[in-house]
Amino acid sequence: MRIDCSRTAAGDAKAPESVARFCAQTVPYLADAQSEAQFVEAMRDVTIWHRDRSPWYRGLLSHSGVQAERINTMADVVSLPPVHANFFKQHEVLSVPESDVVLNLTSSGTTGQKSQMFFDAFTIGNARRMVDDVMRARGVVSEAPANYLVNAYEPTDGLRVGTSNTNQYLMRYAPPAKVFWSLRALGQGQHEFDAFGALAALRDYSEDLDRPARIIGFPAFLHFALQRMQRMDMEPLQLPADSCVIFGGGWKGHADQAISKEQLHHDITHWLGIPSDRIVETFGAVEHSIPYVGCTQHHLHAPLWSRVLVRNTRTLAPVPDGQPGFLSFLSPYITSVPAHSVVMGDLAVRHAGNSCACGNPMPWFEVLGRAGTSSNKSCAAAAAELLPSS
């Protein structure tokens, strides 16, 4: 269902100054207290932006009894009604004219209901720059070419899956030399996991001592490739120095075959020679494009531009750190869609700032899994169906 924004001429309004100023900050990790006032101001102004441009969101605020101009504290921001990510599976709701949309992405692969999100230039430009800032801080930006194994959907004309877009973008952090997509395109929107092709690429990359290898994409496919190495009695490979793994997406529909993070990291080091500190976890969603990238302790820290909450599964009220609930995000970065306060379908636990051994002052969270047993599938769930059952 399309829910129209108020009709304004394309390009006749810029993002609020407070929002643009807040999102323009390039140091991704500062203690919350150092930016709280600017965050609250930006969240107030982006809430007003969406209220004035989206009749649907104006109705939501009215129903919730929220007066946007009275948002003055973090408690006021937290009390904004969160929009569930599943809402975007059934509705297309915009706060900008369609002519201002420069990109739209879907969250699912080949099956299941799809979230379709729309991005104006301000939103996607800031989101991509934020990824650049976080990756630079994590130490994975390099000017040296790398050979890529991409465990995600091979791009085809018309494919707008968010994960494929993300993985294509991740290849900007080291210029691609060779690239192998393990979910091979078969035509007519179909893909198939090519385990033997993935292993051949890894063997080839291990012999190219002049270029590091980068493995990006869904962890399930790398796990399956390593399982295949073991079953075939292959010798472990030693990928070149500075090789790394950058995970994007989860296990979802193949949770019954998932192994622990610790075991997966051990297997990667054993079979490919990549040390643990060069294995980078990431978390993101098409409904919320702020980057969450694991530190050397493999904890997903909130960057400056967002606040992470965990909400009670019945009341959606925030719960104390250490208690599980629905993962929820607040960020003023998005002007195209009223998704500045969202609640996800993931269960998570939040941990306080300054509690990680890496020294990052920002809070961090761990994802416990997907809530419920709905037939709706995420990218990872749909992709997982391409794995053999044994």
N, C-alpha and C positions, 0 to 999 in steps of 0.2 A: 504494500500500500504506500503510495506516495503522499507525504504530508508536506504541502508547499510552504516555503518561507514567505514572508511578506515581500511584495514585489518592489524591488528597488533596481535602479539601473546598474548594470555591471560596472564594478570598479568605482562606485560613487562613495564608498565608505572604506576606511582603513581600520585595522585593528586598533582598539583603544591604546592610547600611549602607554598606560601602565602595563598592559599585557605585552606589547612589543618590547618595552624596556626590560621587563622581567625575563622574557624568553630569550633575549639577546645575550644574557650572561653565558660565559663560555667555560667557567670553572665548574665542573659538574658536581663536586662533592664539598659542600660546606655544611657545618652544623645547622640544623633547622632554625635555631634561634637567630642566626645571622641574616636570614632572609624572610622571616615570618611576616613582618609588616608589609614587605613588597608582595609576598605571595597572597596575603589576604586582600590587598588592594587590587591585584590583578584578577583574583577570583571574583571579587565583587563586580568589577567592570566587565568581565567576560560573561558573567551571569546576566547583567543588564543587556549586554549585546544580544545574547540568545533570546532573552525575554522579548526584546523589541523587534526581533526579526523572525521568530518562530511562533506562530499562534499556538502550536501544540505545547511548546515549552512554557509559554505564558500561562496556559491553562494548568500545567503541572505545578508551577510555582503557586498559582492561586489556590489550587486544591490543597497544597501543602501548607498554606498560610505563610509563605516566605515573602518578605518584602526585600527585594534585592538591594535597595539603597541602604538598608540597615545592616548589611554584612560588614562588621567592623572587627571581628575577632576570629581566631581559628575555630572556636566553638560554633560560631555562625556558619563558617565554611563547611564544617563537618556536618552541620544540620541540613545542608542542601539535600533535596531528594535525589538519591542516586538512581540512574537509569540502568536497568539490567542489560547486559550485553545481548541477551536473547531478544530484547526488543528490536534490535537492528536486524534480526533474522526475518522479521515480518513487516517492517516499516522502513521507508526511506524518508528521513526527516532532515531538512536542510535549514540553515540559518543564513544562507547566501543564495543569490540567484543561480540558476543552473549554468548560466554563462560564465560564472566565476569558478566553476569546478574544473580543475586541471587534471585530476586523477581520481578514479574510483577503483577500489580493490574489494575482492571477496575473501572470506575467511576459510571457506571449505575447498576441498579438492574435487573429487568426482562424485561424492554422494552427500546426502544430508542437507539440511537447511543452511543457507548461506547468509552470513552477515555481509551487507554491502555498505561500505563506508565511502564517503565523498570528501575530497580534500581540495581546498582552495590553495592558492600559491603561498599564502602566509603559513598555513598549517603544515603542509608537506615540506616547505622550505626549512622551517624551524625544526621539525621532527628529524629531518635528515642531518641537519647541522648538529643537533644534539647527539645523534649516533656517532658522528665524527668526533665530537668532544670526548665522549665516553670511551670510545675505542682508543683514542690517543692516550687517555689517562691509563687505560689498561695495558698499554705497551704493545699493541698488535698492529700498529701502523708502520708500514715499511715501504721504502721505494724500490726494494729488490723484487724482481719478478718471482712468482711462486706458481707451482703446479697445483691445480685444484681438483679434489674429488668432492662433488656437490651432491649430497644425499637429499635431493628434492626434485620437484617436477621439472623436467627438461622444458625450457620455454618453447612455446609455439605461438603462432599468430592467434590473437584473441584470448590467450591465457592471462587472466588477471588475478591469479591466486596470490594472496598477500605474502605467503612464505617464499614463493619463487621470486617475487619482486625484492623481498628482503635479501635473499641469498645473492641475487645479481648485484645488489648494492654492496654487500659485504666484500665483493671482489675488488672494490675500489681501494681497500686497505693494503693491498699488495698487488701490483700489476699482474694480471693472469698471463702465464705462459701457455701451459696446456690446461684444458678444462674437460672433465668428464662428469656428466650428469647421470647419476645411477638410476633415476626413475625415467626410463627412456620413453619418449613419445612414440606412440604406435599409430597416431592418426585418429581423427574423429573424437578428440578429447580424451583418449585413453593413454594410460601410462603403465609400464611394467618394470619392476625392480630387476636390474641386471647385475646379479651377484658376481658372475664370472667377469663381467666387464669391470666392475669395481675392483676386484682383486688384481686383474691385469694392470689397471691403472696404478694401483698402489705399488705393485712390483716394479713397474716402469719408473715411478717417481723415486723409489728407493735407490735406483741406479743412476739417477741424475743428481750427482753430488754438488752441482753448481747452483741448484735451486731448491729452496725449502718447499715442502708440501703443506697445503692447507686443506683440511677436511671440514666442510661446513654442512649444516642441515640437520635433519632428524636423527636423534641418537639411535633409534631402533634399527635403522639401516646399517649403521656402522657396527652395532652389536651383531647383527646377522652376518655381516661380512667376516667379522672376527670369528664367529662360530664356524663359518665355512672353512676358514683357514685351519682351525683345530680339527675339524672332521676330515679334512683332506691331508692331514699330517704334514702341513706346510711348515717350513722353517720360519721363525719370526723374522720380520723385516726390520731394518734400521733406516727409518726415514732421515733425511739430512738434518743437520743442526738448524735450529730456528723454525722447524716445522711446528704446526699447531693444529688444534681442533677447536672449532667454534660451533657450539651446538645451538640450533634454533628449532623450536618445536618440542613436543613431548612424546610420550609413549601412547597415551590416550587409549585408542581402540585395541592396542596390544599390551595392555597393562598386565595381562596374565603371563606374558613372557618377559616383562621388565625385570631387570636386575638392579641392585643398589648402585647408587652413584659411585660409591667406593670401589665396588667390584668392576664397574665399567671402566673407571679410571685405571685400575690395576691392569685390566686386560689391554687397554690402549698402550700403556707403557710396555707391557710384556711383548705384544705382537707387533707394535710399530715403533717402539723406542721413543715415544713422545713423553716427556716428563709431565707430572701432574700440574705444575704451575703454567704449562703451556696448553692446558685444556680449559676452555673458556665457556662457561654456562651463560645462556641468555634467556630472557623471558620477554615476550611482547605479544601483542594482539592487534588485529586490524582495527578493533574498536578503541584501542588506546596505544598510540604509537610512541610513547616515551620509552627510551631504551633502559632495560635493566640488565646489567652485565655483571657476571660473577667476578669477585676479586680472587686473589691467589688462594684464599681459603674456600673458594667456591660458594660464597654467599652473595645473594642478589641484593645489592644496596640500592636504595632509592636515590636518584640524582636530585640535584637542586630544584629542578623544575616541577617536581611532583611531590605529593604526600601519599603514603601508603597506609591504608587502614585494613583491619580485619573486622568483619561485621558478624553479629549474631545471626545464625541461619534462620531464625524465626522473626526477630524484630528488626533486623538490619542495624541495630545500634552498635557502635564500636565496642569491641571487647578489649580487655587488657592484654598487654604483650604476653606472649607465651600461651595464649588460648587459641584454639582453632576456630575458624569461621570462614565466611566468604571473603575472598580477596577483593579489595576495592581501591580505586585510584582517584585522586583529585589532581587536576592540572589545568591551568588556563591556556595551554598551548593551542587549543583547537577552536577556531572561529567558524568552521564550515558546518559543523553538526553539534548539537547540544550534548556532547559527550565529555564534558569537563568534570563530571562526577559520575563514575560508572561503578557497577558491581559486577564481578565476573562469576562464571560458573565454577571457578577453581576454589578448592579449600586450601587454606594457608595458615601459617603462624608467623606473626611479626615479632621481631626482636629489637630491642632498644638501640639507639645510637651509641657509639663508643663501646659496643659489646663484642666487636670482632677483632681478632688478633691481627688483622691486616692494618689496623690503624685508621680505617675509614670512619669518620664521625657520624655518618648517616645511618638511620635504621636499615635493617635488612629483613628479608622474609624468605621462607622456604615454602614451596608448593607441595601440598600433601596429595593432591590428585583432583580429578574432576568429580564434582558432586553429582549424585543421581545416576540413573541408568537410562537416561533418555536415548532415543534412537538418533537424536541430532548429533552430527559428527563434526569435529574440528578438522583442520588440515591434517594434523597428525593422525587422527582416527581414520580418516579416509585413506591417507597414504599407507597406514599400517595394514589395510586390507590387501595391499599389493605384496605383502610378505607371505612366504609359504607358511603353512600352519605348523610345520615342524622343521 
